[in-house]
Amino acid sequence: MKSGRKCFVSVASYPAEVFVGDIAYVSDFLDPASRTAKVRCVVPNPEGRLKLEMFADVRIPVEEGREALTVPLAAIQDAGGETVVFVKTGEEEYRKRVVKISERGEDWAEVLEGLDGSETVVAKGSFYLKSILLREEIGDEH
């Protein structure tokens, strides 16, 4: 959600009317308890019909979602300066895939490059696979 977008305000005092305003401010802080953010809507009120302390319903249209390939954050590892995930390629066989990550959520990340949607990604146990990979790489050098 961004400033400058339209919002639509309804109040019980004028049930047949919708007041159109603009979003002037969106907080960059999300309250962890309520999982809400403060938004300030500026609504023209030239006739003074909207009053202080008046309850209102505010609708804010949002863009439609988009499809994205995501993986659990637990699947993402840093190996040798590369962002990697491990995919299952056989019964007990796994391969490292270098990936490019974009947006991150609370427990997921969007993958832009390096995977297709048909591969099985390891989440639980990915750190263990990274340890095996690094041990093999160190063993090759000594």
N, C-alpha and C positions, 0 to 999 in steps of 0.2 A: 504494500500500500504506500502511496506517495502523496505528498502535498500537491495541491492543485487539482485533484480529482473531484468530481461532483459527489454530493451526498444528498439524500432525500429525507426530509424530516416531517414526521406526522405527530400531531398532538391531539389529545382527547377533546379539547375545547373546539377544534375545527376538524371533525372527522372526515369531511369530504375534501379537504385540502392537503396538498403536499407542498412543502416549502423546499425550494432547491437552494443549496449552498455549496460552498467549496471547502475542501479539507485544507486547513492552513498549517497544521502541525501534526506530526506523528512522532510520538516518543520513540527513542531508540532503546528504551529500557523496558523489558518485559518483567512484570511482577511475578516472581517465581511461585507465590502462593496461589494467585488467581489466574495466572497465565494470561494476563491482559496487558494492554498498552493503552496509554492515554492518547486520545485524538481530539483535536480542536476543529470544530466545524464553524465556519462563518456563514451565517444565514442572513440575507437582507431582511430587515424588519422595519420598513419605512413608516408603517402605520402603527407600530408599537403593539401589535397583536400578540406577539410572543413575549412572555413575561419571565422575570427571574423566578427560580424555584419551580418552573413548570416542567413536568416530566415529558419526555419526548422519546419517540422511537426513531432511530436513525438507520437508514439503509445505505450501505456503501457498496456499490457494485464492484466486483473484483473480476479480474481477467480469468478466463477459463484456464484450468490447469493444463499442463502439457505432460506428455509421456517422457519418462526418463529412465535410464538404467541406473539402479541404485544397489548398493551393497551395505551390509551392516558395518558400522565403524570398527567393530572387533576384527573384521577381515583385513583391514588395511594395516600394512606394516611398512617400516622404513628399512630397506636393506641396501647398504652401500650407497646411500644417498639417493636411492630410487624409491618411489612409492610403488609398492607391489601388493598383490593379492595372490593367493594360491588357489588353483582350480584342480578339481579331482579329474584325473584322466584315466584311471583304472581302479580296480578293486582296492589296492593299497598304493596307488601311484598318484603323485601330485606334481604340478608344474607351477613355476613362478611366472606371473604375468605382470609386466610393468604397466601401470595404469596412470591415466591423467584424471585427477579428481577436480570437480568443480564445486558446487554448493554442498554444504554439510548441514544436516539436521541434528536433532538431539541424539539419535542413534543410527544414522544412516549418512551415506555420502553418494553424490551423483558421480558416475563414471562417464567421462567423455570419450576416452580412448583406451584400448587395450583389452576389452572384453566384448563378447557378444552375449545376448540374452539367454543363450542355450547352455552356457557352462555352469557347473555347480561350483560355487565359491565356498571356501572353508572360512568359517568365522571362529567357532570354538576350536581351538587348537592351532590357529594360524601362527601364534607366537612360537609354539613348539616347532612348527615347520621352518620358520625363520631361523631358529637356533640351529637346526640340522643343516640348513643351507649355509649359514655362516661358518659352522664347524667344518663342513666340506671345503669351503673356500680357503679357510685358514690352513687346513691340512694340506692343500695343494701347494701352498707357498713354503712349507717347512719340510 
